Amino acid sequence: MTEQKPEKKVVSRTVAIALGIICIVLAVSLVGTIAEITSLNSTIATQNPQVEQFNTARQTGIVASIVWVNNETVSQSPNSYTSWNFSANYYGYVYVFDEPLRPCNIYMEVIWSSPFGINYDSGRSIGFGVTAGLPFPILPSSSIQIRIGNNDSFNDATEAVTITYYY
């Protein structure tokens, strides 16, 4: 009886080289993927405070506030106003607080135009000698004008004004 040896399967040199190239490509791709994941994790870490602000805004509606005018004393002659110009990057509202230091007939007005084609001009007469705080809605805009005016035709006005932007 003759003993038969199992056949050896031999892989050709071309197949071996092709498999080697595929392994090298896969290894390089793996290194590139790991580098990309590391970069994304770094980006996420730097964006995390903004994500937290967004989540807070979603829950409360307000992320932060900026005091644009802090208890500034303004004086106006009859039928005139004082104005301030600002810009806003986020939707929110402006809270205008006015305390007359001398009794006068005052009004508040907020004017802006958004890049979305929305124009806003809202004025409210406050009355004679009344301390008032009013919210006005704001969309992102590079041109926001806030006016505090004296509607009195005969008397000068002196007021303490605070304007806060909530977004």
PAGU-214488 format. One line per 5 residues: number of its first residue (from 1); their letters; for each residue x, y, z negated of C-alpha. Coordinates in steps of 0.5 Angstrom, whole numbers. Example, Ala and Ser with C-alpha at 12.3 -4.5 7.8 and 13.67 -1.06 7.14 Angstrom:
// residues 2
1> as> 25:-9:-16; 27:-2:-14 .
END
This chain:
// residues 167
1> mteqk> 0:0:0; 2:7:2; 1:12:-3; -2:18:0; 1:25:-2 .
6> pekkv> -5:30:-2; -4:36:3; -1:42:1; -5:48:3; 0:53:6 .
11> vsrtv> -2:60:6; 1:64:12; 6:70:11; 1:75:14; -5:73:9 .
16> aialg> 0:74:3; 2:81:5; -5:83:7; -7:80:0; -1:84:-3 .
21> iiciv> -3:91:0; -10:90:-2; -8:89:-9; -3:95:-9; -9:99:-6 .
26> lavsl> -14:97:-12; -8:99:-17; -8:106:-14; -15:106:-14; -16:104:-21 .
31> vgtia> -10:109:-23; -14:115:-19; -21:113:-22; -18:113:-29; -15:120:-28 .
36> eitsl> -21:123:-25; -25:120:-31; -20:123:-36; -21:130:-32; -29:129:-33 .
41> nstia> -28:128:-40; -24:134:-41; -29:138:-37; -34:136:-41; -31:137:-47 .
46> tqnpq> -30:145:-45; -37:145:-43; -40:142:-50; -41:149:-53; -45:151:-47 .
51> veqfn> -49:145:-47; -50:146:-54; -53:153:-53; -57:150:-48; -60:145:-52 .
56> tarqt> -61:150:-58; -64:155:-52; -69:149:-50; -71:148:-57; -72:155:-60 .
61> givas> -72:159:-54; -66:163:-56; -59:162:-56; -56:168:-58; -57:176:-58 .
66> ivwvn> -53:182:-57; -54:189:-60; -53:194:-54; -55:200:-58; -54:200:-66 .
71> netvs> -58:205:-70; -56:211:-65; -59:218:-67; -62:221:-60; -65:228:-60 .
76> qspns> -69:230:-54; -72:236:-52; -80:236:-50; -82:232:-44; -75:229:-44 .
81> ytswn> -72:222:-45; -65:218:-47; -63:212:-43; -58:207:-43; -56:202:-37 .
86> fsany> -54:195:-38; -54:188:-34; -56:181:-37; -54:175:-34; -60:170:-37 .
91> ygyvy> -67:171:-38; -70:173:-45; -72:179:-48; -70:186:-50; -73:188:-57 .
96> vfdep> -73:196:-57; -73:199:-64; -75:207:-65; -75:210:-72; -77:218:-71 .
101> lrpcn> -73:222:-76; -77:228:-74; -85:227:-72; -85:227:-65; -90:223:-59 .
106> iymev> -85:218:-57; -85:212:-51; -81:207:-49; -80:204:-42; -76:198:-39 .
111> iwssp> -74:198:-32; -70:193:-28; -70:189:-21; -68:182:-21; -64:178:-15 .
116> fginy> -70:174:-14; -74:180:-12; -78:182:-18; -79:189:-20; -81:191:-27 .
121> dsgrs> -82:198:-30; -86:198:-37; -87:204:-41; -91:204:-48; -93:210:-51 .
126> igfgv> -92:209:-59; -95:215:-62; -94:221:-66; -89:219:-72; -90:212:-71 .
131> taglp> -84:207:-72; -84:201:-67; -81:195:-65; -83:192:-58; -80:186:-54 .
136> fpilp> -80:187:-46; -78:181:-42; -72:181:-38; -69:177:-32; -62:176:-30 .
141> sssiq> -61:183:-27; -55:188:-26; -59:194:-27; -63:195:-33; -65:202:-36 .
146> irign> -68:203:-42; -71:209:-44; -74:213:-50; -78:219:-49; -81:225:-52 .
151> ndsfn> -88:226:-49; -89:232:-54; -90:238:-50; -87:243:-55; -83:240:-60 .
156> datea> -76:237:-60; -75:230:-62; -70:226:-66; -70:218:-67; -66:213:-69 .
161> vtity> -65:207:-64; -63:200:-64; -64:196:-58; -62:188:-58; -62:183:-52 .
166> yy> -64:176:-54; -63:170:-49 .
END
